[in-house]
Every structure is written in C-alpha cells, then in structure tokens.
Amino acid sequence: MRRLSPFNIVSLTLGFAFLYIPMLILIIFSFNESKLVTVWAGFSTKWYGELLRNEAFLDAAWVTLQVAFFSSTLATVLGTMAAYVLVRRGRFFGRTLFSGMIYAPLVMPEVITGLSLLLLFIAIGLDRGVLTIVLAHTTFSMCYVSVVVSSRLITFDESLEEAALDLGATQWDAFKSVTLPIIAPAVISGWLLAFTLSLDDLVIASFTAGPSATTLPIKIFSSVRLGVSPEINALSTIIIAIVATGVITASIISKRAITRRQQEEQAAA
Amino acid sequence: MRFTRHLLVAIPYGWLLVLFLVPFLIVLKISLSDTAIAIPPYTPTLDLSGGWAAVRDFFSQLDFENFVFLTDDDLYWKAYLSSLQIAFFSTIFTLLVGFPIAYGMANAPDEWRPALMMLVILPFWTSFLIRVYAWIGILSTEGFLNQFLIGIGLISEPLTILNTDIAVYIGIVYTYLPFMILPIYATLERMDVSLLEAAEDLGCSRRQAFWYVTAPLSRPGVIAGCFLVFIPALGEFVIPSLLGGSGTLMIGKVLWEEFFSNRDWPVASAVAIILLLILIIPIILFQRNQQAQREADG
C-alpha cells in the first residue's frame, strides 16, 4: 500500500528542486560570457581557459590531490586495522578508550580538531606543510573508514575465517584470502569517503597548512570571501562533474557486484 | 604471531593517542595558560627535564583566567547562545523540509528508489564549500532570488538576505538536508506497510494512519537526523563566515577569529573547551539513541 499521494509528489519535486537548482545555476553561469555572474551575456568557455592558466589554482589542485591520495590510503589501512581490532578482538587493555577515540572525531567540530592538531605540530616543532595536512586528514578520516568497514565486518560470518584457520591457514592468509575479499567493497567505499573528505576539507587544512602548501578549498575560500567570480563557478562545475561521474560509476559497479554475489549465492544454494 | 597481533592494535591505537588525545590535552593545557606576546603566544610549557619541581611549577601556573575572561565579556555568552539558537532552529527547519522528502521517497515505487537515493547522496559527496558558495549568487541583492521575486512582481525593492542570519539558516538547511533525509527514509522504508493497511481497515483515514502509525514509527530516524544536523551545525564555521553578516555570532567563527585574527591562543583554546562541554550532552544523547535502536534491531 505504498502509493504516492499528490502531497508526496509535490514534496519530492520541491525538495529535489531545492537541492539541485543552486548547483544548476552555478553550472549554467560558469559558461557565461560576462564577468558579472548574475547577468547572462551569452555562452562562453573562456572562464575554463582562465582557470587552466591560473597557476595558483593549478598548484593548489595538485597539492590537494596529493594530500587526498596519501591521507585516504593511510586512513584506509589504519581504519581497516582499527575496525578489525574492534570487531574481532573481544576485550583488550584500553578498549573503551580506543573505541572512544574512533567515534569522537566523527562528532568533533572541525575548528577544534584543527586547532588541537596545529597546537601539537607547533609543540613538537613540525613545520607546517603537505605532511601536516596529510597527518591531520588521516586522523579524522581513518575514523570514518573504520565505521564503514566495521559495519561490514559485523555482518559477515566469522566461521568462514575459523574454517580457513582450521584448514591450516595462517591468520594473515585467512585475512588476505577470506576476510579481505568479503570486506573489499566496504574498504573501497571507505577509501572513497576518505578521499572526498580530504578534497573537501577547508577548516582543518587551514589550521594545519603552512605558507608553503595551500589546498584548493583554502584557495577557493579566500577568493570567495571577496565575492562571486565566474572562475570559481568554472572550478565548481569541474569538481561537481568529477564527483557526479565518480559516485554514479561507483554505485553502478557496486550494484553489479551485489547482483553477481546474489546470483552466486543462489547458485550455491 | 603474538607480536603481529599486538602490532595490529598498537599502530592505530598509537596513532590516535598521538594525533587525537595528546593534541586535545594540549588545548586543555593552553586554555589554562596566560596570553603572552611571543611565538608561540602563550606561556607555560611543561619541561619534564626539570623533574618534579617543574611539574609542580607547571601546575601552579595554571589558572582559569581565560574562562573568567569568557564569562566577563558578553560577546562569548552571546556567541554560545546564538550558536545554540541557530543550530536548534535550523535543525527544526531541516526536519520540516527533510521529512516530506523522505516520506515521499518511501512511498515512491520500488524501481524509483535507488535513483532517488542517489539524488540525495550526490550533493553529500559534492564539495560542502561549493554548495555554500552557490547560495551567495542566489541570495545577494542583485542575485537570482531577488531578480526572480522582482520579475514576478512580488516585491519592488530587492531584499537583503545575504549577510544576515536568514542566509545562515538557509545555508544550514541546504547543506545538512541529506543527513536528515537518509535516517528518516531508512526507518520509513523498513516500516511494515501491513500496519497501515490494518489501521485503514480499522477505519482510520489515510491522514489518521499517518499520525497514529507512520509518525511514531519514524521517531528513531527523526531523532538520529536531528542530532546529525544539530551537532555539526553548532560548531559550524564556513556557513556563518560566507553567508552570515558581521552581526552573525557563531562560536566556530569566534574561535577562528580569536585564533587567526587576534592571535589569542589561550582564549581560542578556552572557547574550544567550552564548545566541547556544550556538545557533550547532545553527543551522549545521540549515542544512547543509536544504542537503543541497535538493540531494538538486534
């Protein structure tokens, strides 16, 4: 008896219009000839050209990609380890503190995380730059990875691992050939989540970046404070296009994987 | 073998101790230090090489001066109160906008749902900063909203929306909407529809069935969604600084300015500690709600 009432149709239409119209306007006006971003003056791709010639933006984009790649990879390794420890190793000394430290960064305001990490880097005399941003991003995104991976670990049958161990596999072999393939989709989505969180982060990066390293969000933020500019619209359009392609591809792939697994499970049964 | 097992715990544990717990303790320490015009701009540093005398000395130098300062200057009180107010009302508005969307999604035909889910998740993956930025062009005096309202003849003079609290509310509702929709949709989607059929068989109108069956059953999702909006909105920095005006007081912005503009690290740290104390209550309530839901599911 699920049926769409007129009220449902209206709220879906208005809701999705609210979510998407601002982004559509942004995309449309990135192709505007005029420098004035609110007045349409004809189609042009010149702002994309300007953007590609803007060295400061290109440098910032390169730094951002490096930071995102290294921090998300590191966060995936650490987060998967943390998830495995939390789900599979019953009790150990200091478990409560450990799980607290995994969940706390998820709800911690970014200004506090950023401030505290900056004070640490200064206290130990670490020069601020790409390395400090990577360390900062790894720390908060490993917690997201660990939540994503542990939700998958909880649902899967531990006896599969035990069977592998009974059949003579070492713990590492059992993890590599039984556990990892099963949790792989969660590990990959954890990596993607960590990557996007890092690409997106302004506040923590502003605290932990030194003068030698500026990320794209920092650059966007400082120019946006001066007002709307068609170059930023062009940049936003590129980012939206990349994210949309990524998310849609990832969801199609995971959907195929799920259907294939279901077919295999049916065949096995 | 045992060694690798220990290593598996030790690496992530050590990482979080050094990069999460220790920094936090440093903030706590600096919030209790004196401001000094120097680099770094605060005084006592714990020098362990000095032995116990140094430790005693360190503790004797700590004081609550910065916290006293926060209570003396009403800027901070106002900022805390106005953050709580903005976070609270924008959570209510997000619920009012998000619930009908989640409800519509749950009632949509099965084959539409993956696409609708995708449409809700997509903005969540797109840069937060860009989504806030998009509203600057819409809300400004010569922006699209004013052009539109003047165009249809509703108003004759452009409205000032950008750089006011209203723009902050719009920004929060817009950016946090997926966090509200997804948990509500999850509870509505799991709901047993035969309950609604039973209610209607027993003489309820569709509207009554909604209020007696759907609304109470969606409560866990509504609560989860409200916390997921309220907690981050309270410490929000980007939205008030891009959409809000000079009169918009939010604690995240105050902390940022204390740190970057005034370079008063001890006060910034004290602001951070109090923000955290305020957040602890909603965080614990949220954890309890999640725990209760997990137990109800399992």
Interface residues (C-beta under 8 A of the other chain):
Chain A: M1 R2 R3 L4 S5 F7 N8 I9 S11 L12 G15 F16 F18 L19 Y20 P22 M23 I25 L26 F29 V37 T38 L78 G79 M81 A82 Y84 V85 R89 F92 G94 F98 M101 I102 Y103 A104 P105 V107 M108 P109 E110 V111 I112 L115 S116 L117 L119 L120 I122 A123 L135 A136 T138 T139 M142 S146 Q171 W172 T196 L199 D200 L202 V203 F207 P217 I220 F221 V224 R225 G227 V228 I232 S236 I239 I240 V243 A244 G246 V247 I248 S251 K255
Chain B: M1 T4 R5 L8 V9 I11 P12 Y13 W15 L16 L17 V18 L19 F20 L21 V22 P23 F24 I26 V27 I30 P40 T45 V97 G98 P100 I101 Y103 G104 M105 A106 N107 A108 P109 P114 L116 M118 L119 V120 I121 L122 P123 W125 T126 S127 F128 L129 I130 R131 Y133 A134 W135 I136 G137 I138 S140 E142 G143 F144 Q147 Y174 L177 V193 L196 E197 E200 R206 I231 P232 L234 G235 E236 F237 V238 S241 L242 G252 L255 W256 F259 W265 A268 S269 A272 L275 L276 L279 I283 F286 Q287
